[in-house]
């Protein structure tokens, strides 16, 4: 069956309507997303390999935190790089950050170019990097230490690490498929609910694409996914 294709505006509306019209808690959608990402990640790993998950402070990062929990529960060595001030992580993502802290999973917070220089070397140690830095909400060029992080992810990929993007590669415009200044080059993309319009022009950044079902009612998917891919 063809996968629906969503514009940036449609995917934003889908999240809101799933929560407001169907009373699905946002944290349930995040749990389903993160668990689905973890399942795909496990297919990309050999026994004993290490995972580093780069998480932003928003919901895309929250999906990454959920994936970290599920991978750790499966006995996989996981390290989390949080791009930003932990105090800015709120809502459903904040709940999952609290769980990660209670689990005492290795986590480092980076909030400047100097932080990336000092601690960003852990990205090069990963066999699999999971990109949970930015989601579909990015609407401006990537700058500062987050740009540095994307460049380090790409360096690790060039050196042989596999890269799994959550929803879409960080830095990619969801509608045009063009980089916002810089963009993660993923080996595989675990996209949520359906394809994004920009994927048609972005295969060099997305790699192979797999759709993750996060439990959104199909009536919404059909209403808002107005193209087929």
Secondary structure as UniProt FT lines:
FT   STRAND          4..6
FT   HELIX           8..20
FT   TURN            21..22
FT   HELIX           26..43
FT   TURN            47..48
FT   STRAND          50..55
FT   HELIX           59..73
FT   TURN            74..75
FT   STRAND          77..83
FT   HELIX           86..88
FT   HELIX           91..103
FT   STRAND          106..110
FT   HELIX           113..119
FT   HELIX           120..125
FT   STRAND          128..132
FT   TURN            136..137
FT   HELIX           144..158
FT   TURN            159..160
FT   STRAND          162..166
FT   TURN            170..171
FT   TURN            174..176
FT   STRAND          188..192
FT   STRAND          195..196
FT   HELIX           197..201
FT   HELIX           203..206
FT   STRAND          208..212
FT   HELIX           218..224
FT   STRAND          227..228
//
